[in-house]
C-alpha cells in the first residue's frame, strides 16, 4: 500500500506544476530560479532524528519535486507572446 501511495504522490508532484505551467504559462525567470533554490534548500535541510519516518520523507520529496519541476519547467516553457496585427 505504501508503494502505491508513494507513486501517487510523486505523480501528483510532477502533474501539478506541469498543469500550472500549461494553464498559466511561464512566469518571470527569477520566480523559477527562486523555486529551484527553494527545492535545493528543502532537499538539503537536515531533519531532526525524532522526525525520521516515511511520511515526512514523502512530504519533503513531494515539495522538492514540485518546486524543482516548476522551476526547471519555467525555463523550458517559454511564454507565448501574441502580436497584434497592425493595419
PDB file of N, CA, C and O in Angstrom, chain B, residues numbered from 101:
ATOM      1  N   UNK B 101       0.815  -1.195   0.000  1.00  0.00           N
ATOM      2  CA  UNK B 101       0.000   0.000   0.000  1.00  0.00           C
ATOM      3  C   UNK B 101       0.858   1.258   0.000  1.00  0.00           C
ATOM      4  O   UNK B 101       0.535   2.232  -0.681  1.00  0.00           O
ATOM      5  N   UNK B 102       1.961   1.241   0.770  1.00  0.00           N
ATOM      6  CA  UNK B 102       2.800   2.431   0.829  1.00  0.00           C
ATOM      7  C   UNK B 102       3.469   2.715  -0.511  1.00  0.00           C
ATOM      8  O   UNK B 102       3.647   3.876  -0.879  1.00  0.00           O
ATOM      9  N   UNK B 103       3.838   1.677  -1.239  1.00  0.00           N
ATOM     10  CA  UNK B 103       4.458   1.886  -2.544  1.00  0.00           C
ATOM     11  C   UNK B 103       3.477   2.548  -3.506  1.00  0.00           C
ATOM     12  O   UNK B 103       3.866   3.431  -4.270  1.00  0.00           O
ATOM     13  N   UNK B 104       2.230   2.141  -3.478  1.00  0.00           N
ATOM     14  CA  UNK B 104       1.221   2.754  -4.332  1.00  0.00           C
ATOM     15  C   UNK B 104       0.983   4.208  -3.941  1.00  0.00           C
ATOM     16  O   UNK B 104       0.791   5.059  -4.810  1.00  0.00           O
ATOM     17  N   UNK B 105       0.993   4.497  -2.651  1.00  0.00           N
ATOM     18  CA  UNK B 105       0.834   5.872  -2.179  1.00  0.00           C
ATOM     19  C   UNK B 105       2.015   6.730  -2.619  1.00  0.00           C
ATOM     20  O   UNK B 105       1.826   7.880  -3.018  1.00  0.00           O
ATOM     21  N   UNK B 106       3.217   6.194  -2.552  1.00  0.00           N
ATOM     22  CA  UNK B 106       4.397   6.944  -2.982  1.00  0.00           C
ATOM     23  C   UNK B 106       4.327   7.256  -4.478  1.00  0.00           C
ATOM     24  O   UNK B 106       4.650   8.368  -4.897  1.00  0.00           O
ATOM     25  N   UNK B 107       3.912   6.291  -5.271  1.00  0.00           N
ATOM     26  CA  UNK B 107       3.778   6.522  -6.711  1.00  0.00           C
ATOM     27  C   UNK B 107       2.725   7.592  -6.976  1.00  0.00           C
ATOM     28  O   UNK B 107       2.938   8.471  -7.811  1.00  0.00           O
ATOM     29  N   UNK B 108       1.613   7.532  -6.292  1.00  0.00           N
ATOM     30  CA  UNK B 108       0.552   8.521  -6.467  1.00  0.00           C
ATOM     31  C   UNK B 108       1.023   9.924  -6.078  1.00  0.00           C
ATOM     32  O   UNK B 108       0.743  10.894  -6.782  1.00  0.00           O
ATOM     33  N   UNK B 109       1.729  10.028  -4.970  1.00  0.00           N
ATOM     34  CA  UNK B 109       2.211  11.327  -4.509  1.00  0.00           C
ATOM     35  C   UNK B 109       3.198  11.919  -5.507  1.00  0.00           C
ATOM     36  O   UNK B 109       3.135  13.113  -5.803  1.00  0.00           O
ATOM     37  N   UNK B 110       4.105  11.105  -6.028  1.00  0.00           N
ATOM     38  CA  UNK B 110       5.090  11.639  -6.958  1.00  0.00           C
ATOM     39  C   UNK B 110       4.496  11.920  -8.337  1.00  0.00           C
ATOM     40  O   UNK B 110       4.969  12.820  -9.031  1.00  0.00           O
ATOM     41  N   UNK B 111       3.490  11.186  -8.743  1.00  0.00           N
ATOM     42  CA  UNK B 111       2.790  11.521  -9.991  1.00  0.00           C
ATOM     43  C   UNK B 111       2.078  12.862  -9.839  1.00  0.00           C
ATOM     44  O   UNK B 111       2.093  13.682 -10.757  1.00  0.00           O
ATOM     45  N   UNK B 112       1.463  13.085  -8.696  1.00  0.00           N
ATOM     46  CA  UNK B 112       0.847  14.393  -8.429  1.00  0.00           C
ATOM     47  C   UNK B 112       1.894  15.493  -8.356  1.00  0.00           C
ATOM     48  O   UNK B 112       1.659  16.608  -8.822  1.00  0.00           O
ATOM     49  N   UNK B 113       3.045  15.187  -7.776  1.00  0.00           N
ATOM     50  CA  UNK B 113       4.104  16.184  -7.652  1.00  0.00           C
ATOM     51  C   UNK B 113       4.645  16.597  -9.013  1.00  0.00           C
ATOM     52  O   UNK B 113       5.122  17.720  -9.167  1.00  0.00           O
ATOM     53  N   UNK B 114       4.580  15.729  -9.983  1.00  0.00           N
ATOM     54  CA  UNK B 114       5.011  16.079 -11.333  1.00  0.00           C
ATOM     55  C   UNK B 114       3.852  16.695 -12.112  1.00  0.00           C
ATOM     56  O   UNK B 114       4.064  17.613 -12.903  1.00  0.00           O
ATOM     57  N   UNK B 115       2.644  16.209 -11.903  1.00  0.00           N
ATOM     58  CA  UNK B 115       1.492  16.674 -12.664  1.00  0.00           C
ATOM     59  C   UNK B 115       1.026  18.069 -12.293  1.00  0.00           C
ATOM     60  O   UNK B 115       0.604  18.828 -13.166  1.00  0.00           O
ATOM     61  N   UNK B 116       1.091  18.422 -11.026  1.00  0.00           N
ATOM     62  CA  UNK B 116       0.614  19.739 -10.592  1.00  0.00           C
ATOM     63  C   UNK B 116       1.412  20.869 -11.243  1.00  0.00           C
ATOM     64  O   UNK B 116       0.798  21.756 -11.837  1.00  0.00           O
ATOM     65  N   UNK B 117       2.748  20.886 -11.166  1.00  0.00           N
ATOM     66  CA  UNK B 117       3.454  22.002 -11.817  1.00  0.00           C
ATOM     67  C   UNK B 117       3.342  21.990 -13.343  1.00  0.00           C
ATOM     68  O   UNK B 117       3.326  23.052 -13.967  1.00  0.00           O
ATOM     69  N   UNK B 118       3.266  20.807 -13.949  1.00  0.00           N
ATOM     70  CA  UNK B 118       3.088  20.762 -15.395  1.00  0.00           C
ATOM     71  C   UNK B 118       1.732  21.338 -15.773  1.00  0.00           C
ATOM     72  O   UNK B 118       1.622  22.075 -16.753  1.00  0.00           O
ATOM     73  N   UNK B 119       0.698  21.006 -15.005  1.00  0.00           N
ATOM     74  CA  UNK B 119      -0.623  21.576 -15.250  1.00  0.00           C
ATOM     75  C   UNK B 119      -0.646  23.084 -15.061  1.00  0.00           C
ATOM     76  O   UNK B 119      -1.274  23.800 -15.840  1.00  0.00           O
ATOM     77  N   UNK B 120       0.037  23.571 -14.026  1.00  0.00           N
ATOM     78  CA  UNK B 120       0.100  25.015 -13.806  1.00  0.00           C
ATOM     79  C   UNK B 120       0.871  25.722 -14.911  1.00  0.00           C
ATOM     80  O   UNK B 120       0.485  26.809 -15.341  1.00  0.00           O
ATOM     81  N   UNK B 121       1.950  25.118 -15.370  1.00  0.00           N
ATOM     82  CA  UNK B 121       2.693  25.720 -16.472  1.00  0.00           C
ATOM     83  C   UNK B 121       1.876  25.716 -17.752  1.00  0.00           C
ATOM     84  O   UNK B 121       1.937  26.667 -18.531  1.00  0.00           O
ATOM     85  N   UNK B 122       1.116  24.660 -17.974  1.00  0.00           N
ATOM     86  CA  UNK B 122       0.275  24.598 -19.170  1.00  0.00           C
ATOM     87  C   UNK B 122      -0.829  25.646 -19.108  1.00  0.00           C
ATOM     88  O   UNK B 122      -1.127  26.297 -20.110  1.00  0.00           O
ATOM     89  N   UNK B 123      -1.433  25.811 -17.941  1.00  0.00           N
ATOM     90  CA  UNK B 123      -2.567  26.730 -17.800  1.00  0.00           C
ATOM     91  C   UNK B 123      -2.144  28.190 -17.758  1.00  0.00           C
ATOM     92  O   UNK B 123      -2.748  29.028 -18.428  1.00  0.00           O
ATOM     93  N   UNK B 124      -1.114  28.505 -16.977  1.00  0.00           N
ATOM     94  CA  UNK B 124      -0.749  29.901 -16.745  1.00  0.00           C
ATOM     95  C   UNK B 124       0.531  30.336 -17.447  1.00  0.00           C
ATOM     96  O   UNK B 124       0.929  31.495 -17.334  1.00  0.00           O
ATOM     97  N   UNK B 125       1.178  29.436 -18.165  1.00  0.00           N
ATOM     98  CA  UNK B 125       2.440  29.718 -18.862  1.00  0.00           C
ATOM     99  C   UNK B 125       3.548  30.009 -17.847  1.00  0.00           C
ATOM    100  O   UNK B 125       3.344  29.921 -16.636  1.00  0.00           O
ATOM    101  N   UNK B 126       4.697  30.350 -18.361  1.00  0.00           N
ATOM    102  CA  UNK B 126       5.859  30.616 -17.525  1.00  0.00           C
ATOM    103  C   UNK B 126       5.742  32.017 -16.922  1.00  0.00           C
ATOM    104  O   UNK B 126       5.207  32.930 -17.550  1.00  0.00           O
ATOM    105  N   UNK B 127       6.240  32.172 -15.717  1.00  0.00           N
ATOM    106  CA  UNK B 127       6.255  33.475 -15.053  1.00  0.00           C
ATOM    107  C   UNK B 127       7.620  34.125 -15.286  1.00  0.00           C
ATOM    108  O   UNK B 127       8.385  33.677 -16.140  1.00  0.00           O
ATOM    109  N   UNK B 128       7.915  35.156 -14.546  1.00  0.00           N
ATOM    110  CA  UNK B 128       9.225  35.802 -14.675  1.00  0.00           C
ATOM    111  C   UNK B 128      10.319  34.813 -14.315  1.00  0.00           C
ATOM    112  O   UNK B 128      10.101  33.923 -13.493  1.00  0.00           O
ATOM    113  N   UNK B 129      11.485  34.954 -14.914  1.00  0.00           N
ATOM    114  CA  UNK B 129      12.562  33.981 -14.748  1.00  0.00           C
ATOM    115  C   UNK B 129      13.017  33.870 -13.303  1.00  0.00           C
ATOM    116  O   UNK B 129      13.394  32.784 -12.863  1.00  0.00           O
ATOM    117  N   UNK B 130      12.992  34.980 -12.544  1.00  0.00           N
ATOM    118  CA  UNK B 130      13.527  34.917 -11.183  1.00  0.00           C
ATOM    119  C   UNK B 130      12.636  34.105 -10.249  1.00  0.00           C
ATOM    120  O   UNK B 130      13.129  33.563  -9.259  1.00  0.00           O
ATOM    121  N   UNK B 131      11.328  34.006 -10.536  1.00  0.00           N
ATOM    122  CA  UNK B 131      10.468  33.166  -9.700  1.00  0.00           C
ATOM    123  C   UNK B 131      10.829  31.694  -9.878  1.00  0.00           C
ATOM    124  O   UNK B 131      10.758  30.916  -8.927  1.00  0.00           O
ATOM    125  N   UNK B 132      11.208  31.321 -11.068  1.00  0.00           N
ATOM    126  CA  UNK B 132      11.602  29.938 -11.309  1.00  0.00           C
ATOM    127  C   UNK B 132      12.981  29.654 -10.712  1.00  0.00           C
ATOM    128  O   UNK B 132      13.244  28.545 -10.246  1.00  0.00           O
ATOM    129  N   UNK B 133      13.852  30.653 -10.729  1.00  0.00           N
ATOM    130  CA  UNK B 133      15.151  30.495 -10.074  1.00  0.00           C
ATOM    131  C   UNK B 133      14.979  30.362  -8.562  1.00  0.00           C
ATOM    132  O   UNK B 133      15.673  29.571  -7.923  1.00  0.00           O
ATOM    133  N   UNK B 134      14.062  31.130  -7.993  1.00  0.00           N
ATOM    134  CA  UNK B 134      13.782  31.026  -6.555  1.00  0.00           C
ATOM    135  C   UNK B 134      13.193  29.651  -6.224  1.00  0.00           C
ATOM    136  O   UNK B 134      13.501  29.080  -5.178  1.00  0.00           O
ATOM    137  N   UNK B 135      12.353  29.124  -7.106  1.00  0.00           N
ATOM    138  CA  UNK B 135      11.775  27.795  -6.886  1.00  0.00           C
ATOM    139  C   UNK B 135      12.856  26.720  -6.893  1.00  0.00           C
ATOM    140  O   UNK B 135      12.810  25.795  -6.082  1.00  0.00           O
ATOM    141  N   UNK B 136      13.820  26.830  -7.790  1.00  0.00           N
ATOM    142  CA  UNK B 136      14.921  25.865  -7.820  1.00  0.00           C
ATOM    143  C   UNK B 136      15.760  25.978  -6.559  1.00  0.00           C
ATOM    144  O   UNK B 136      16.147  24.961  -5.983  1.00  0.00           O
ATOM    145  N   UNK B 137      16.048  27.202  -6.117  1.00  0.00           N
ATOM    146  CA  UNK B 137      16.815  27.393  -4.890  1.00  0.00           C
ATOM    147  C   UNK B 137      16.055  26.855  -3.675  1.00  0.00           C
ATOM    148  O   UNK B 137      16.654  26.254  -2.783  1.00  0.00           O
ATOM    149  N   UNK B 138      14.744  27.069  -3.640  1.00  0.00           N
ATOM    150  CA  UNK B 138      13.938  26.552  -2.533  1.00  0.00           C
ATOM    151  C   UNK B 138      13.895  25.031  -2.554  1.00  0.00           C
ATOM    152  O   UNK B 138      13.916  24.396  -1.499  1.00  0.00           O
ATOM    153  N   UNK B 139      13.835  24.444  -3.738  1.00  0.00           N
ATOM    154  CA  UNK B 139      13.849  22.988  -3.839  1.00  0.00           C
ATOM    155  C   UNK B 139      15.167  22.422  -3.319  1.00  0.00           C
ATOM    156  O   UNK B 139      15.180  21.413  -2.613  1.00  0.00           O
ATOM    157  N   UNK B 140      16.261  23.067  -3.668  1.00  0.00           N
ATOM    158  CA  UNK B 140      17.554  22.603  -3.156  1.00  0.00           C
ATOM    159  C   UNK B 140      17.648  22.785  -1.647  1.00  0.00           C
ATOM    160  O   UNK B 140      18.227  21.948  -0.955  1.00  0.00           O
ATOM    161  N   UNK B 141      17.082  23.870  -1.135  1.00  0.00           N
ATOM    162  CA  UNK B 141      17.077  24.076   0.318  1.00  0.00           C
ATOM    163  C   UNK B 141      16.248  23.005   1.018  1.00  0.00           C
ATOM    164  O   UNK B 141      16.656  22.485   2.056  1.00  0.00           O
ATOM    165  N   UNK B 142      15.096  22.676   0.461  1.00  0.00           N
ATOM    166  CA  UNK B 142      14.256  21.623   1.043  1.00  0.00           C
ATOM    167  C   UNK B 142      14.961  20.272   0.960  1.00  0.00           C
ATOM    168  O   UNK B 142      14.860  19.453   1.873  1.00  0.00           O
ATOM    169  N   UNK B 143      15.669  20.049  -0.132  1.00  0.00           N
ATOM    170  CA  UNK B 143      16.358  18.777  -0.311  1.00  0.00           C
ATOM    171  C   UNK B 143      17.545  18.588   0.606  1.00  0.00           C
ATOM    172  O   UNK B 143      17.865  17.462   0.989  1.00  0.00           O
ATOM    173  N   UNK B 144      18.204  19.682   0.964  1.00  0.00           N
ATOM    174  CA  UNK B 144      19.403  19.580   1.782  1.00  0.00           C
ATOM    175  C   UNK B 144      19.185  19.884   3.261  1.00  0.00           C
ATOM    176  O   UNK B 144      20.128  19.795   4.048  1.00  0.00           O
ATOM    177  N   UNK B 145      17.969  20.238   3.655  1.00  0.00           N
ATOM    178  CA  UNK B 145      17.730  20.571   5.060  1.00  0.00           C
ATOM    179  C   UNK B 145      17.849  19.302   5.913  1.00  0.00           C
ATOM    180  O   UNK B 145      17.253  18.274   5.591  1.00  0.00           O
ATOM    181  N   UNK B 146      18.616  19.382   6.992  1.00  0.00           N
ATOM    182  CA  UNK B 146      18.721  18.205   7.862  1.00  0.00           C
ATOM    183  C   UNK B 146      17.486  18.122   8.774  1.00  0.00           C
ATOM    184  O   UNK B 146      17.089  19.114   9.385  1.00  0.00           O
ATOM    185  N   UNK B 147      16.910  16.971   8.852  1.00  0.00           N
ATOM    186  CA  UNK B 147      15.740  16.787   9.703  1.00  0.00           C
ATOM    187  C   UNK B 147      16.179  16.235  11.059  1.00  0.00           C
ATOM    188  O   UNK B 147      17.125  15.450  11.124  1.00  0.00           O
ATOM    189  N   UNK B 148      15.516  16.626  12.124  1.00  0.00           N
ATOM    190  CA  UNK B 148      15.853  16.085  13.441  1.00  0.00           C
ATOM    191  C   UNK B 148      15.604  14.572  13.485  1.00  0.00           C
ATOM    192  O   UNK B 148      14.740  14.060  12.773  1.00  0.00           O
ATOM    193  N   UNK B 149      16.358  13.871  14.314  1.00  0.00           N
ATOM    194  CA  UNK B 149      16.204  12.406  14.374  1.00  0.00           C
ATOM    195  C   UNK B 149      14.801  11.952  14.780  1.00  0.00           C
ATOM    196  O   UNK B 149      14.352  10.893  14.342  1.00  0.00           O
ATOM    197  N   UNK B 150      14.110  12.723  15.598  1.00  0.00           N
ATOM    198  CA  UNK B 150      12.771  12.308  16.012  1.00  0.00           C
ATOM    199  C   UNK B 150      11.739  12.497  14.906  1.00  0.00           C
ATOM    200  O   UNK B 150      10.615  12.008  15.023  1.00  0.00           O
ATOM    201  N   UNK B 151      12.101  13.193  13.846  1.00  0.00           N
ATOM    202  CA  UNK B 151      11.188  13.379  12.723  1.00  0.00           C
ATOM    203  C   UNK B 151      11.349  12.316  11.652  1.00  0.00           C
ATOM    204  O   UNK B 151      10.609  12.318  10.668  1.00  0.00           O
ATOM    205  N   UNK B 152      12.290  11.419  11.820  1.00  0.00           N
ATOM    206  CA  UNK B 152      12.546  10.403  10.792  1.00  0.00           C
ATOM    207  C   UNK B 152      11.323   9.517  10.623  1.00  0.00           C
ATOM    208  O   UNK B 152      10.754   9.022  11.596  1.00  0.00           O
ATOM    209  N   UNK B 153      10.938   9.329   9.390  1.00  0.00           N
ATOM    210  CA  UNK B 153       9.782   8.482   9.101  1.00  0.00           C
ATOM    211  C   UNK B 153       9.417   8.569   7.636  1.00  0.00           C
ATOM    212  O   UNK B 153       9.851   9.470   6.917  1.00  0.00           O
ATOM    213  N   UNK B 154       8.625   7.631   7.216  1.00  0.00           N
ATOM    214  CA  UNK B 154       8.256   7.565   5.810  1.00  0.00           C
ATOM    215  C   UNK B 154       7.361   8.731   5.387  1.00  0.00           C
ATOM    216  O   UNK B 154       7.487   9.236   4.272  1.00  0.00           O
ATOM    217  N   UNK B 155       6.466   9.156   6.262  1.00  0.00           N
ATOM    218  CA  UNK B 155       5.538  10.233   5.902  1.00  0.00           C
ATOM    219  C   UNK B 155       6.283  11.551   5.694  1.00  0.00           C
ATOM    220  O   UNK B 155       5.985  12.289   4.755  1.00  0.00           O
ATOM    221  N   UNK B 156       7.232  11.846   6.547  1.00  0.00           N
ATOM    222  CA  UNK B 156       7.980  13.093   6.392  1.00  0.00           C
ATOM    223  C   UNK B 156       8.880  13.035   5.161  1.00  0.00           C
ATOM    224  O   UNK B 156       9.027  14.032   4.454  1.00  0.00           O
ATOM    225  N   UNK B 157       9.475  11.891   4.905  1.00  0.00           N
ATOM    226  CA  UNK B 157      10.281  11.741   3.699  1.00  0.00           C
ATOM    227  C   UNK B 157       9.430  11.934   2.441  1.00  0.00           C
ATOM    228  O   UNK B 157       9.875  12.541   1.467  1.00  0.00           O
ATOM    229  N   UNK B 158       8.225  11.421   2.472  1.00  0.00           N
ATOM    230  CA  UNK B 158       7.312  11.579   1.350  1.00  0.00           C
ATOM    231  C   UNK B 158       6.899  13.041   1.177  1.00  0.00           C
ATOM    232  O   UNK B 158       6.800  13.523   0.049  1.00  0.00           O
ATOM    233  N   UNK B 159       6.659  13.748   2.274  1.00  0.00           N
ATOM    234  CA  UNK B 159       6.270  15.158   2.199  1.00  0.00           C
ATOM    235  C   UNK B 159       7.423  16.018   1.669  1.00  0.00           C
ATOM    236  O   UNK B 159       7.217  16.868   0.803  1.00  0.00           O
ATOM    237  N   UNK B 160       8.632  15.797   2.188  1.00  0.00           N
ATOM    238  CA  UNK B 160       9.778  16.557   1.703  1.00  0.00           C
ATOM    239  C   UNK B 160      10.046  16.239   0.234  1.00  0.00           C
ATOM    240  O   UNK B 160      10.369  17.138  -0.542  1.00  0.00           O
ATOM    241  N   UNK B 161       9.917  14.987  -0.151  1.00  0.00           N
ATOM    242  CA  UNK B 161      10.101  14.608  -1.548  1.00  0.00           C
ATOM    243  C   UNK B 161       9.072  15.254  -2.453  1.00  0.00           C
ATOM    244  O   UNK B 161       9.391  15.691  -3.559  1.00  0.00           O
ATOM    245  N   UNK B 162       7.820  15.315  -1.973  1.00  0.00           N
ATOM    246  CA  UNK B 162       6.755  15.949  -2.747  1.00  0.00           C
ATOM    247  C   UNK B 162       7.085  17.414  -3.007  1.00  0.00           C
ATOM    248  O   UNK B 162       7.015  17.870  -4.149  1.00  0.00           O
ATOM    249  N   UNK B 163       7.443  18.157  -1.963  1.00  0.00           N
ATOM    250  CA  UNK B 163       7.745  19.575  -2.136  1.00  0.00           C
ATOM    251  C   UNK B 163       8.999  19.792  -2.977  1.00  0.00           C
ATOM    252  O   UNK B 163       9.065  20.737  -3.763  1.00  0.00           O
ATOM    253  N   UNK B 164       9.984  18.928  -2.815  1.00  0.00           N
ATOM    254  CA  UNK B 164      11.190  19.031  -3.630  1.00  0.00           C
ATOM    255  C   UNK B 164      10.859  18.852  -5.114  1.00  0.00           C
ATOM    256  O   UNK B 164      11.300  19.644  -5.946  1.00  0.00           O
ATOM    257  N   UNK B 165      10.096  17.830  -5.443  1.00  0.00           N
ATOM    258  CA  UNK B 165       9.776  17.556  -6.843  1.00  0.00           C
ATOM    259  C   UNK B 165       8.880  18.651  -7.426  1.00  0.00           C
ATOM    260  O   UNK B 165       9.094  19.078  -8.561  1.00  0.00           O
ATOM    261  N   UNK B 166       7.889  19.108  -6.673  1.00  0.00           N
ATOM    262  CA  UNK B 166       7.008  20.178  -7.167  1.00  0.00           C
ATOM    263  C   UNK B 166       7.813  21.432  -7.480  1.00  0.00           C
ATOM    264  O   UNK B 166       7.674  22.003  -8.562  1.00  0.00           O
ATOM    265  N   UNK B 167       8.648  21.861  -6.550  1.00  0.00           N
ATOM    266  CA  UNK B 167       9.423  23.080  -6.765  1.00  0.00           C
ATOM    267  C   UNK B 167      10.438  22.920  -7.893  1.00  0.00           C
ATOM    268  O   UNK B 167      10.634  23.839  -8.688  1.00  0.00           O
ATOM    269  N   UNK B 168      11.074  21.769  -7.962  1.00  0.00           N
ATOM    270  CA  UNK B 168      12.090  21.562  -8.994  1.00  0.00           C
ATOM    271  C   UNK B 168      11.464  21.474 -10.388  1.00  0.00           C
ATOM    272  O   UNK B 168      11.999  22.048 -11.337  1.00  0.00           O
ATOM    273  N   UNK B 169      10.348  20.770 -10.524  1.00  0.00           N
ATOM    274  CA  UNK B 169       9.700  20.656 -11.837  1.00  0.00           C
ATOM    275  C   UNK B 169       9.158  22.012 -12.271  1.00  0.00           C
ATOM    276  O   UNK B 169       9.278  22.371 -13.442  1.00  0.00           O
ATOM    277  N   UNK B 170       8.565  22.772 -11.353  1.00  0.00           N
ATOM    278  CA  UNK B 170       8.052  24.083 -11.709  1.00  0.00           C
ATOM    279  C   UNK B 170       9.191  25.040 -12.052  1.00  0.00           C
ATOM    280  O   UNK B 170       9.080  25.834 -12.986  1.00  0.00           O
ATOM    281  N   UNK B 171      10.284  24.964 -11.296  1.00  0.00           N
ATOM    282  CA  UNK B 171      11.421  25.842 -11.559  1.00  0.00           C
ATOM    283  C   UNK B 171      12.084  25.552 -12.892  1.00  0.00           C
ATOM    284  O   UNK B 171      12.326  26.468 -13.678  1.00  0.00           O
ATOM    285  N   UNK B 172      12.379  24.293 -13.152  1.00  0.00           N
ATOM    286  CA  UNK B 172      13.019  23.937 -14.420  1.00  0.00           C
ATOM    287  C   UNK B 172      12.043  24.103 -15.581  1.00  0.00           C
ATOM    288  O   UNK B 172      12.429  24.554 -16.660  1.00  0.00           O
ATOM    289  N   UNK B 173      10.797  23.744 -15.365  1.00  0.00           N
ATOM    290  CA  UNK B 173       9.794  23.875 -16.422  1.00  0.00           C
ATOM    291  C   UNK B 173       9.577  25.311 -16.847  1.00  0.00           C
ATOM    292  O   UNK B 173       9.240  25.565 -18.004  1.00  0.00           O
ATOM    293  N   UNK B 174       9.761  26.253 -15.943  1.00  0.00           N
ATOM    294  CA  UNK B 174       9.613  27.659 -16.298  1.00  0.00           C
ATOM    295  C   UNK B 174      10.673  28.137 -17.263  1.00  0.00           C
ATOM    296  O   UNK B 174      10.430  29.038 -18.066  1.00  0.00           O
ATOM    297  N   UNK B 175      11.869  27.528 -17.186  1.00  0.00           N
ATOM    298  CA  UNK B 175      12.917  27.885 -18.128  1.00  0.00           C
ATOM    299  C   UNK B 175      12.748  27.163 -19.459  1.00  0.00           C
ATOM    300  O   UNK B 175      13.216  27.644 -20.491  1.00  0.00           O
ATOM    301  N   UNK B 176      12.090  26.024 -19.443  1.00  0.00           N
ATOM    302  CA  UNK B 176      11.890  25.249 -20.667  1.00  0.00           C
ATOM    303  C   UNK B 176      10.686  25.761 -21.442  1.00  0.00           C
ATOM    304  O   UNK B 176      10.748  25.900 -22.664  1.00  0.00           O
ATOM    305  N   UNK B 177       9.589  26.042 -20.739  1.00  0.00           N
ATOM    306  CA  UNK B 177       8.353  26.510 -21.370  1.00  0.00           C
ATOM    307  C   UNK B 177       8.407  28.027 -21.460  1.00  0.00           C
ATOM    308  O   UNK B 177       8.357  28.721 -20.445  1.00  0.00           O
ATOM    309  N   UNK B 178       8.508  28.517 -22.642  1.00  0.00           N
ATOM    310  CA  UNK B 178       8.560  29.963 -22.847  1.00  0.00           C
ATOM    311  C   UNK B 178       7.146  30.510 -23.017  1.00  0.00           C
ATOM    312  O   UNK B 178       6.287  29.838 -23.589  1.00  0.00           O
ATOM    313  N   UNK B 179       6.899  31.718 -22.526  1.00  0.00           N
ATOM    314  CA  UNK B 179       5.556  32.289 -22.682  1.00  0.00           C
ATOM    315  C   UNK B 179       5.266  32.617 -24.137  1.00  0.00           C
ATOM    316  O   UNK B 179       6.153  32.995 -24.902  1.00  0.00           O
ATOM    317  N   UNK B 180       4.008  32.463 -24.493  1.00  0.00           N
ATOM    318  CA  UNK B 180       3.574  32.769 -25.848  1.00  0.00           C
ATOM    319  C   UNK B 180       3.189  34.243 -25.918  1.00  0.00           C
ATOM    320  O   UNK B 180       2.279  34.694 -25.223  1.00  0.00           O
ATOM    321  N   UNK B 181       3.878  34.964 -26.743  1.00  0.00           N
ATOM    322  CA  UNK B 181       3.559  36.378 -26.921  1.00  0.00           C
ATOM    323  C   UNK B 181       2.697  36.525 -28.174  1.00  0.00           C
ATOM    324  O   UNK B 181       3.096  36.137 -29.272  1.00  0.00           O
ATOM    325  N   UNK B 182       1.534  37.082 -27.988  1.00  0.00           N
ATOM    326  CA  UNK B 182       0.635  37.293 -29.104  1.00  0.00           C
ATOM    327  C   UNK B 182       0.888  38.685 -29.667  1.00  0.00           C
ATOM    328  O   UNK B 182       0.796  39.688 -28.958  1.00  0.00           O
ATOM    329  N   UNK B 183       1.201  38.722 -30.925  1.00  0.00           N
ATOM    330  CA  UNK B 183       1.429  40.012 -31.575  1.00  0.00           C
ATOM    331  C   UNK B 183       0.142  40.473 -32.221  1.00  0.00           C
ATOM    332  O   UNK B 183      -0.570  39.704 -32.866  1.00  0.00           O
ATOM    333  N   UNK B 184      -0.131  41.729 -32.032  1.00  0.00           N
ATOM    334  CA  UNK B 184      -1.303  42.290 -32.679  1.00  0.00           C
ATOM    335  C   UNK B 184      -0.921  42.709 -34.096  1.00  0.00           C
ATOM    336  O   UNK B 184       0.138  43.290 -34.331  1.00  0.00           O
ATOM    337  N   UNK B 185      -1.801  42.402 -35.012  1.00  0.00           N
ATOM    338  CA  UNK B 185      -1.547  42.781 -36.395  1.00  0.00           C
ATOM    339  C   UNK B 185      -2.024  44.201 -36.613  1.00  0.00           C
ATOM    340  O   UNK B 185      -3.152  44.563 -36.276  1.00  0.00           O
ATOM    341  N   UNK B 186      -1.145  44.985 -37.179  1.00  0.00           N
ATOM    342  CA  UNK B 186      -1.498  46.368 -37.454  1.00  0.00           C
ATOM    343  C   UNK B 186      -1.994  46.486 -38.891  1.00  0.00           C
ATOM    344  O   UNK B 186      -1.547  45.763 -39.781  1.00  0.00           O
ATOM    345  N   UNK B 187      -2.905  47.392 -39.091  1.00  0.00           N
ATOM    346  CA  UNK B 187      -3.480  47.576 -40.419  1.00  0.00           C
ATOM    347  C   UNK B 187      -2.547  48.290 -41.343  1.00  0.00           C
ATOM    348  O   UNK B 187      -2.885  48.524 -42.503  1.00  0.00           O
TER     349      UNK B 187
END
